[in-house]
Amino acid sequence: MLNYERKGLPMTSQTDLKIPVEDTKRQYYYIDRCRELLAAKETQLGRKLTACVHTFGCQMNARDSEKLKGVLRDVGYSLTEEENADFVIYNTCTVRENANLKVYGHLGLLGHEKKKRPDMMIALCGCMMQEPQVVEKIKKSYPFVNLIFGTHNIFKFAELVYTALISDRMVIDIWKDTDKIVEDLPCERKYSFKSGVNIMFGCNNFCSYCIVPYVRGRERSRRPEEILKEIRTLAADGVVEVMLL
């Protein structure tokens, strides 16, 4: 459940424009709403707003980060590698304890930065956020974080960003599992010549040494026609190397 308070920012009334129910259309609706909010804020500040996505972990996370960057680009942020950006997103990994410690270390540094720039936004997502004890620690030790979400609802990123933009409190939206696969959302590829392509998500094999089924959920596969459509689109855009994920 999302609980938040509105900031003094312009917002399209829900009575003015009906919010779509279908997931892909709904996210593009929120991309448009975020773009309006950012444009107003940029006019107020007299400069372009920047965003940084820092990826921890595997190729699946790297691919997810490209999707996050696609949304950020479309709502109007200028993408940067610098962590002094206006909006910093950590896409986290929890396979090794060292990865968790790195995230906490980065958060400590961002906390000092946010004291100097209260309007800075910080979001956490990825596998680490699927662990309840991690979320509780962040709530208690890092209350300056604006947005926390997990692996199952990454497709809602535009909607969650909008909620965070109009909220004065930490926004948390973690799903325990999902059977949804939402297609045709924005993506900003890191490389022009190669790309990862998701063919499935999650895993049904609960191996004693592996946390993947717990943080990525049960196995679910994309439709073959959607996979082929994406690969053909990539090939037409000059991609010569595809890694199936």
Secondary structure, DSSP 8 states (H G I E B T S, - for coil): -----B-S-----TTTS---SSHHHHHHHHHHHHHHHHHHHHHHHTS--EEEEEE-S-HHHHHHHHHHHHHHHHHT-EE-S-TTSSEEEEEE--SSHHHHHHHHHHHHHHHHHHHH-TT-EEEEEEGGGGSHHHHHHHHHH-TT--EEE-STTGGGHHHHHHHHHTBSS-EEE--S-------S-----S-SSEEEE--EE--S---TT--HHHHH-S-EE--HHHHHHHHHHHHHTT--EEEE-
